[in-house]
Amino acid sequence: MNILITNDDGVHAQGLLVLKAALDRVGRVFVVAPDRPRSACGHSITLHKPLRAEKVRLRDDSIAYASNGTPSDCVSLALLGMISEPIDLVVSGINHGPNLGWDLTYSGTVSAAMEGAIMGKQSFSISVATFSPDVDYGITARFAAEIARVLEKHPLPESTLFNVNVPGLPASDIMGVKVTKQGKRRYSGALEKRTDPMGRDYYWLGGDMPVDTLDEGTDVKAIADGWVSVTPVHLDLTEYGSIETARSWGVEDIGII
């Protein structure tokens, strides 16, 4: 099995290196990742400037490609021909920090796996749900290897990927694994206005810690309770229950001027 790895924490991130070591035992691994952190870039792609990919040497002495593009760009580069071998599986991670609930709309990590699914490849994103600087990526990496083996035997349906989150806990404290649905996670957000030395205003976007709705069966609830969360995610964002509602509002009868 040929496996493509990318991330949004940058090609030299520790999570990527530990993930690669675990997946080296599953198949042949290729790495194409951003040359710097690209967290919260969502599913952005680069159309307004050239993309570059330079060979770099990782700390295990293996060769990777570092791109000036986004995580989604990295997947496109690899699958459209920069990697000559056919890729069977796209893995994005290990992200340092959770990707839960509505984080999926912002996450470069998840979006890279989405790009893999769009291009017809088995794909999953994987994150360790802690921001601790001394995080142990080994537990998450070993789980990633097991998910890779599962997908080798049991391919996901078309346009579907897994979003995986692993608690940042010792292995003995993790309750087990749950297949979950996407939950709700809100950031209240904040805008801080500042003035530079030239007297011009500038702004920092920020916010408080997220507020999770801890509904049973969701990814946010599973992680809060110490479980590994595996969420099947589909690329179809249609809210089917609202189709007839919108028709009943007369939307289809609006005249075109």
matplotlib code that plots the C-alpha trace (Angstrom):
import matplotlib.pyplot as plt

x = [0.0, 1.3, 0.5, 0.6, 1.1, 0.5, -0.5, -1.1, 1.5, 4.4, 6.7, 9.0, 6.3, 6.9, 3.4, 4.1, 7.4, 5.9, 2.9, 5.4, 7.3, 4.1, 2.8, 6.2, 5.2, 2.0, 3.1, 5.4, 5.1, 5.4, 5.4, 4.3, 3.5, 3.5, 6.9, 5.5, 2.4, -0.8, -3.3, -7.0, -6.5, -9.5, -9.9, -8.0, -6.1, -3.5, -4.4, -2.7, 1.0, 3.2, 3.4, 6.8, 7.9, 11.5, 13.1, 13.9, 15.4, 13.4, 14.9, 14.7, 17.0, 14.2, 13.2, 10.0, 8.7, 8.0, 5.6, 4.7, 1.1, -1.7, -2.4, -5.0, -2.4, 0.0, -2.5, -3.2, 0.5, 1.1, -1.9, -1.7, 1.7, 4.4, 4.5, 4.9, 3.7, -0.1, -1.4, -3.8, -4.4, -4.1, -3.5, -3.4, -1.9, -1.1, -2.5, -1.4, -4.8, -8.3, -10.5, -14.0, -17.5, -17.5, -13.7, -13.9, -14.9, -11.6, -9.2, -6.4, -5.8, -9.3, -9.5, -6.4, -8.2, -11.2, -9.1, -8.0, -11.6, -12.5, -9.7, -11.1, -8.6, -9.2, -8.5, -8.5, -7.4, -6.1, -5.5, -4.4, -6.9, -4.5, -2.4, 0.1, 3.7, 4.8, 2.2, 2.8, 2.1, 2.9, -0.5, -2.2, 0.3, -0.3, -4.0, -3.5, -1.7, -4.6, -7.1, -4.9, -5.1, -8.9, -9.3, -7.0, -9.5, -12.8, -12.8, -15.0, -17.9, -17.4, -16.9, -16.4, -13.5, -12.7, -12.0, -10.2, -9.4, -7.5, -7.5, -4.2, -4.2, -2.0, -3.1, -4.3, -6.7, -8.3, -11.7, -11.7, -13.0, -16.4, -17.7, -19.4, -21.2, -20.0, -20.9, -21.2, -18.3, -18.6, -15.9, -17.2, -14.5, -12.9, -11.5, -8.7, -7.9, -4.3, -2.3, 1.1, 4.0, 2.8, -0.6, -2.4, -5.0, -4.6, -6.5, -5.9, -8.6, -8.9, -11.3, -12.0, -11.8, -14.5, -17.9, -18.9, -22.4, -22.0, -24.7, -24.5, -22.9, -20.9, -17.2, -16.9, -18.7, -16.5, -13.3, -14.6, -15.3, -11.9, -12.8, -11.1, -13.6, -13.8, -16.3, -17.3, -17.6, -19.3, -18.5, -22.2, -23.2, -26.8, -29.4, -32.0, -34.7, -34.8, -35.3, -39.1, -39.2, -37.4, -39.8, -42.8, -41.4, -41.8, -38.1, -38.6, -41.3, -39.0, -38.8, -35.4, -34.9]
y = [0.0, 3.5, 6.1, 9.9, 11.9, 15.6, 18.0, 21.6, 21.9, 21.9, 19.3, 19.3, 18.9, 16.1, 14.7, 14.1, 12.3, 10.0, 9.3, 8.4, 6.0, 4.1, 4.0, 2.8, -0.5, -0.6, 0.5, 2.7, 6.3, 9.5, 12.9, 16.2, 18.8, 22.6, 24.2, 26.1, 25.9, 26.4, 25.8, 26.9, 27.6, 25.4, 24.0, 26.9, 26.2, 28.3, 29.7, 33.1, 32.1, 29.2, 26.2, 24.9, 21.7, 21.3, 18.1, 18.2, 15.7, 14.7, 13.9, 10.1, 10.9, 10.2, 12.5, 14.6, 17.4, 20.8, 23.0, 26.7, 25.6, 24.7, 21.2, 20.7, 21.9, 19.3, 16.5, 17.8, 18.1, 14.5, 12.9, 14.9, 13.6, 14.9, 11.5, 9.0, 6.0, 5.4, 6.5, 4.2, 6.1, 9.8, 10.5, 14.0, 14.6, 14.1, 17.5, 19.0, 19.9, 18.5, 18.8, 18.4, 19.5, 22.7, 22.8, 20.8, 23.9, 25.6, 22.8, 22.5, 19.0, 17.7, 19.6, 17.8, 14.5, 15.9, 16.7, 13.1, 11.9, 14.4, 12.8, 9.3, 8.1, 6.4, 9.2, 10.1, 13.0, 12.4, 14.7, 14.4, 16.3, 18.3, 21.4, 20.3, 21.0, 17.6, 15.6, 11.9, 11.3, 7.6, 6.4, 8.4, 7.2, 3.6, 4.0, 5.7, 2.5, 0.4, 2.6, 2.3, -1.4, -1.3, 0.9, -1.4, -4.2, -2.2, 0.8, 3.7, 4.7, 7.2, 10.8, 9.7, 10.1, 9.5, 12.3, 10.7, 12.4, 10.7, 12.0, 13.4, 10.9, 8.0, 4.8, 3.3, 6.3, 6.0, 4.4, 2.8, 3.8, 5.1, 5.7, 9.1, 11.9, 15.4, 17.5, 21.3, 23.4, 27.2, 29.9, 33.1, 35.1, 38.4, 41.4, 43.3, 46.7, 48.0, 50.9, 50.5, 53.0, 54.9, 55.5, 53.0, 50.7, 46.9, 44.0, 40.6, 38.0, 35.7, 34.2, 32.3, 28.5, 26.7, 25.9, 22.3, 20.9, 17.5, 15.6, 11.8, 10.1, 13.1, 13.5, 16.3, 14.2, 11.2, 13.1, 14.8, 11.4, 10.0, 8.0, 7.9, 9.4, 8.1, 10.2, 9.2, 12.5, 12.9, 15.6, 16.2, 19.2, 19.3, 19.6, 17.4, 18.1, 21.8, 21.1, 20.8, 23.6, 26.0, 25.0, 25.7, 29.2, 29.9, 30.0, 28.3, 30.9, 33.9, 35.6, 36.1, 39.7]
z = [0.0, -1.0, 1.6, 1.3, 4.4, 4.8, 7.7, 8.5, 11.2, 8.7, 7.3, 10.2, 12.9, 15.4, 14.9, 11.2, 11.9, 14.5, 12.2, 9.4, 11.6, 12.5, 8.8, 7.6, 9.1, 7.0, 3.6, 1.5, 2.8, 0.8, 2.5, 0.9, 3.5, 3.9, 4.5, 7.5, 9.8, 8.0, 10.8, 10.3, 6.6, 5.7, 2.2, 0.5, -2.7, -4.4, -7.8, -7.8, -7.6, -8.5, -6.3, -5.3, -3.6, -2.4, -1.2, 2.5, 4.8, 7.9, 11.3, 10.4, 7.4, 4.9, 2.1, 2.0, -0.1, 1.5, -0.4, -0.2, -0.7, 1.7, 2.9, 0.2, -2.4, -1.1, -1.7, -5.2, -6.0, -5.0, -6.6, -9.8, -10.7, -8.5, -6.8, -9.6, -7.6, -7.4, -3.9, -2.1, 1.1, 2.2, 5.8, 7.2, 10.7, 13.4, 14.2, 17.5, 18.9, 18.4, 15.2, 16.5, 15.7, 13.6, 13.7, 10.4, 8.5, 9.5, 9.7, 7.2, 8.5, 7.8, 4.5, 3.2, 3.8, 2.1, -0.9, -0.9, -0.9, -3.7, -5.8, -5.1, -2.5, 0.8, 3.3, 7.0, 9.2, 12.7, 15.6, 19.2, 21.4, 23.5, 23.1, 25.8, 24.6, 25.9, 24.0, 23.4, 19.7, 19.9, 21.0, 18.2, 15.6, 16.5, 16.2, 12.8, 11.6, 12.7, 10.9, 7.8, 8.0, 8.4, 5.3, 3.3, 4.0, 4.1, 1.8, 2.7, 0.5, -2.3, -1.1, 2.5, 4.9, 8.5, 11.0, 13.9, 17.3, 20.1, 23.7, 24.9, 27.8, 28.8, 27.0, 30.3, 30.7, 27.3, 27.5, 24.0, 20.6, 19.5, 16.0, 16.3, 14.5, 14.2, 17.2, 17.8, 18.9, 19.0, 19.3, 20.6, 18.9, 19.7, 17.8, 19.3, 17.7, 18.0, 16.6, 14.9, 15.4, 12.3, 13.8, 11.6, 13.0, 12.8, 14.2, 15.9, 15.6, 18.5, 20.9, 24.1, 24.5, 22.5, 23.9, 23.2, 23.1, 24.8, 23.0, 23.2, 20.2, 19.1, 18.7, 21.2, 23.9, 23.1, 23.6, 26.7, 28.2, 27.3, 24.2, 20.8, 18.2, 14.6, 12.6, 9.0, 7.1, 3.8, 1.3, 0.5, 2.7, 1.5, 4.3, 2.7, 5.3, 4.1, 0.4, 0.6, 3.2, 0.8, -2.0, 0.3, 0.8, -2.9, -3.6, -6.9, -7.9, -7.6, -10.9, -12.6, -13.6]

ax = plt.figure().add_subplot(projection="3d")
ax.plot(x, y, z, "-o")
ax.set_aspect("equal")
plt.show()
